[in-house]
Amino acid sequence: MKRRNFSSITLLCCALMCAGCAAGAAGTDVAGARSPGAHRMRPDCLAAAVEDDTVYRIQVGDKLHLSFYLNTEFDTDAVVRPDGRIELAAVGGVPVAGLTPVEVENKLNQLYTTELRSPGATVRVDQTPGRLVFVEGEVQHPGTIPMQPGMTALQAITAAGGLTDSAGPADVVLVRHDACGDARDEPLNIAKALNRKGHEDDVVLAPSDVLIVPRSGIASVDLVVKQYFRDLVPVTITAPMF
């Protein structure tokens, strides 16, 4: 794997060492996005680089939105308590940690049969505090992004507001920790993923992954020209400058 000398990578890696390592094996998800090359990691550090996020299991601290078909008066938001339960006015404490949203829906349909003829429960995971990815560099809103099941690099960048005019999407870097806590960086060509759905550079992300979008060399030159020649000079330049 080619290493890149980004000082921000080193700082971010140090900050995230305590966030734990992401787990999963290299592969391809149902949408065609691949998992980063787990074969490059030490064999004893391979514990699942990417989890099966298509079957997300609810965790303590998750914020859930519960809705009931044709019974909106029962709709509510609930946060999973440290004991793994959510508290509902009609049925009391319900254990949900470790279950998939579909399994919780089935449980709620059973519990609410005494209250509703056809509960039609739907469970949506709105926030997952323990599952974040980080998007830094040339995006509109750099910072932490709540990780959704099956989220890819391109989806995370979109959630961060998209690329800035000065971004270099062909040189994005993904930083990930293996099961031993060691950071690995991998180049991603998001420019190709933007042009073709399911391109291999649009990888499936794991919790605590870091995406770094650098400035484009061409974009930097263009910004200088724009600032000093187009914005500051009160004339319209129509002829080539060179």
C-alpha positions as CSV (number, residue, x, y, z in Angstrom):
1,M,0.0,0.0,0.0
2,K,1.4,3.4,-1.0
3,R,2.0,5.7,1.9
4,R,1.2,9.4,1.7
5,N,2.8,12.1,3.7
6,F,-0.2,13.9,5.2
7,S,0.5,15.4,8.6
8,S,-3.3,15.5,9.3
9,I,-3.3,11.7,9.0
10,T,-0.9,11.3,11.8
11,L,-2.9,13.7,14.1
12,L,-6.2,12.1,13.3
13,C,-4.8,8.6,13.8
14,C,-3.5,9.5,17.3
15,A,-6.9,11.1,18.2
16,L,-8.8,8.0,17.1
17,M,-6.6,5.3,18.7
18,C,-9.0,5.1,21.7
19,A,-12.1,4.9,19.5
20,G,-11.3,1.3,18.8
21,C,-10.6,-0.5,15.6
22,A,-13.0,-1.3,12.9
23,A,-13.6,-4.8,12.0
24,G,-14.4,-6.9,8.7
25,A,-13.0,-8.9,5.9
26,A,-12.3,-7.6,2.4
27,G,-15.3,-8.1,0.0
28,T,-18.0,-6.5,-1.9
29,D,-21.4,-5.3,-0.7
30,V,-24.7,-5.7,-2.5
31,A,-24.3,-2.3,-4.2
32,G,-20.9,-3.2,-5.6
33,A,-18.8,-1.1,-3.3
34,R,-15.7,-3.0,-2.0
35,S,-14.1,-3.2,1.4
36,P,-10.6,-1.9,1.7
37,G,-7.8,-4.4,1.3
38,A,-7.8,-6.4,4.5
39,H,-5.2,-8.7,3.0
40,R,-2.6,-6.0,3.6
41,M,-3.1,-6.2,7.3
42,R,-1.3,-8.6,9.7
43,P,-3.2,-12.0,9.7
44,D,-3.5,-11.9,13.5
45,C,-5.1,-8.4,13.3
46,L,-7.9,-9.4,10.9
47,A,-11.2,-9.4,12.9
48,A,-13.7,-8.1,10.4
49,A,-12.6,-4.8,8.9
50,V,-16.2,-4.0,7.9
51,E,-19.2,-5.2,9.8
52,D,-22.3,-6.5,8.0
53,D,-24.0,-3.2,8.2
54,T,-26.9,-4.4,6.0
55,V,-28.0,-6.2,9.2
56,Y,-27.4,-3.5,11.8
57,R,-27.8,-4.5,15.4
58,I,-29.0,-1.9,17.8
59,Q,-26.6,-0.7,20.5
60,V,-26.8,1.1,23.8
61,G,-27.1,4.9,23.2
62,D,-28.8,4.5,19.9
63,K,-31.7,6.9,19.3
64,L,-34.7,5.1,17.7
65,H,-37.8,6.5,16.1
66,L,-40.8,4.2,16.5
67,S,-43.9,4.6,14.4
68,F,-47.1,2.6,14.2
69,Y,-49.2,2.3,11.0
70,L,-52.5,4.2,11.3
71,N,-51.8,4.7,15.0
72,T,-49.6,7.8,15.0
73,E,-50.5,8.7,18.6
74,F,-48.2,5.9,19.7
75,D,-45.3,7.2,17.6
76,T,-42.3,8.2,19.8
77,D,-38.5,8.6,20.0
78,A,-36.6,6.4,22.4
79,V,-32.9,6.1,23.4
80,V,-31.5,2.7,24.3
81,R,-30.6,2.8,28.0
82,P,-27.4,1.3,29.5
83,D,-29.4,-1.8,30.4
84,G,-30.2,-2.3,26.7
85,R,-33.9,-1.4,27.0
86,I,-36.1,1.4,25.7
87,E,-38.9,2.7,27.9
88,L,-42.4,2.9,26.3
89,A,-45.5,4.3,28.0
90,A,-47.8,1.5,26.8
91,V,-45.7,-1.6,27.4
92,G,-42.9,-0.5,29.8
93,G,-39.2,-1.5,29.3
94,V,-38.4,-3.4,26.1
95,P,-35.0,-5.1,25.6
96,V,-33.7,-4.1,22.2
97,A,-29.9,-4.0,22.3
98,G,-28.3,-6.6,20.0
99,L,-31.5,-6.9,17.9
100,T,-31.9,-5.8,14.3
101,P,-34.6,-3.1,13.6
102,V,-36.8,-5.8,12.0
103,E,-36.5,-8.0,15.1
104,V,-37.5,-5.0,17.3
105,E,-40.5,-4.4,15.0
106,N,-41.7,-8.0,15.4
107,K,-41.3,-7.7,19.2
108,L,-43.3,-4.5,19.3
109,N,-46.0,-5.9,17.1
110,Q,-46.4,-8.8,19.7
111,L,-46.3,-6.5,22.7
112,Y,-48.8,-4.0,21.3
113,T,-51.5,-6.5,20.2
114,T,-53.3,-5.9,23.5
115,E,-53.4,-2.1,22.7
116,L,-53.8,-2.1,18.9
117,R,-55.5,-4.4,16.5
118,S,-52.8,-4.0,13.8
119,P,-49.7,-2.3,15.3
120,G,-47.6,-2.2,12.1
121,A,-44.5,-1.1,14.0
122,T,-41.6,0.5,12.2
123,V,-38.2,1.1,13.8
124,R,-35.8,3.6,12.4
125,V,-32.3,4.2,13.8
126,D,-31.8,8.0,13.8
127,Q,-28.6,8.3,15.7
128,T,-25.8,5.9,16.6
129,P,-23.3,7.7,18.9
130,G,-20.9,4.8,19.0
131,R,-20.8,4.5,15.2
132,L,-19.1,7.6,13.6
133,V,-16.9,8.2,10.6
134,F,-14.8,11.3,10.1
135,V,-14.6,13.4,7.0
136,E,-11.8,16.0,6.9
137,G,-10.3,18.3,4.3
138,E,-12.0,19.8,1.3
139,V,-15.7,19.2,2.1
140,Q,-18.3,21.7,2.9
141,H,-18.8,20.5,6.5
142,P,-15.8,18.6,7.8
143,G,-16.2,16.6,11.0
144,T,-18.0,13.6,12.4
145,I,-20.7,11.9,10.4
146,P,-23.2,9.4,12.0
147,M,-22.6,6.1,10.2
148,Q,-25.6,4.6,8.5
149,P,-25.8,0.8,7.7
150,G,-23.8,0.1,4.5
151,M,-22.5,3.7,4.2
152,T,-19.9,4.2,1.5
153,A,-17.1,6.7,1.2
154,L,-19.0,8.7,-1.4
155,Q,-22.2,8.7,0.8
156,A,-20.1,10.0,3.8
157,I,-18.7,12.8,1.7
158,T,-22.2,13.7,0.5
159,A,-23.3,13.7,4.2
160,A,-20.5,16.2,4.9
161,G,-22.0,18.6,2.4
162,G,-20.1,17.4,-0.6
163,L,-16.8,18.4,-2.1
164,T,-15.6,22.0,-2.2
165,D,-14.4,23.7,-5.5
166,S,-10.8,23.1,-4.4
167,A,-11.1,19.4,-3.7
168,G,-9.0,16.7,-5.3
169,P,-11.4,13.7,-5.4
170,A,-8.9,11.6,-7.2
171,D,-6.6,11.6,-4.2
172,V,-8.8,10.9,-1.2
173,V,-7.2,8.9,1.6
174,L,-9.0,6.4,3.8
175,V,-7.5,5.8,7.2
176,R,-8.6,2.7,9.1
177,H,-7.4,0.9,12.3
178,D,-7.0,-2.8,12.2
179,A,-7.8,-5.1,15.2
180,C,-4.4,-4.4,16.7
181,G,-4.9,-0.7,16.7
182,D,-2.5,0.0,13.9
183,A,-3.5,2.7,11.3
184,R,-3.5,1.9,7.7
185,D,-4.1,4.4,4.9
186,E,-5.4,3.6,1.4
187,P,-5.8,5.9,-1.6
188,L,-9.3,6.2,-3.1
189,N,-10.2,7.7,-6.4
190,I,-13.6,9.2,-5.6
191,A,-13.6,11.0,-8.9
192,K,-14.1,7.6,-10.6
193,A,-16.8,6.7,-8.1
194,L,-18.6,10.0,-8.8
195,N,-18.8,9.0,-12.5
196,R,-19.7,5.4,-12.1
197,K,-22.0,3.9,-9.5
198,G,-20.6,0.9,-7.7
199,H,-17.0,1.8,-8.6
200,E,-14.5,-0.1,-6.5
201,D,-13.1,3.1,-5.0
202,D,-16.4,3.8,-3.3
203,V,-15.7,1.5,-0.3
204,V,-18.0,0.4,2.5
205,L,-16.9,2.2,5.6
206,A,-16.4,0.9,9.1
207,P,-16.9,2.7,12.5
208,S,-14.1,5.3,13.2
209,D,-12.9,5.4,9.6
210,V,-11.4,8.7,8.5
211,L,-11.7,10.1,5.0
212,I,-9.3,12.9,4.1
213,V,-10.0,14.9,1.0
214,P,-7.0,16.9,-0.1
215,R,-6.8,20.1,-2.2
216,S,-6.4,19.7,-5.9
217,G,-3.3,21.2,-7.4
218,I,-5.2,22.4,-10.4
219,A,-8.0,23.8,-8.2
220,S,-5.5,25.7,-6.1
221,V,-4.1,27.4,-9.1
222,D,-7.6,28.2,-10.3
223,L,-8.5,29.7,-7.0
224,V,-5.4,32.0,-7.1
225,V,-6.3,33.2,-10.6
226,K,-9.9,33.7,-9.5
227,Q,-9.0,35.7,-6.4
228,Y,-6.3,37.9,-7.8
229,F,-7.3,38.4,-11.4
230,R,-11.1,38.0,-11.6
231,D,-12.2,39.3,-8.2
232,L,-9.7,42.1,-7.6
233,V,-9.2,43.4,-11.1
234,P,-12.2,45.5,-12.2
235,V,-12.1,44.4,-15.8
236,T,-13.2,41.4,-17.7
237,I,-10.3,39.4,-19.1
238,T,-11.3,37.9,-22.5
239,A,-7.9,37.2,-24.1
240,P,-5.5,34.4,-23.0
241,M,-3.1,35.5,-20.3
242,F,-0.3,33.3,-21.7
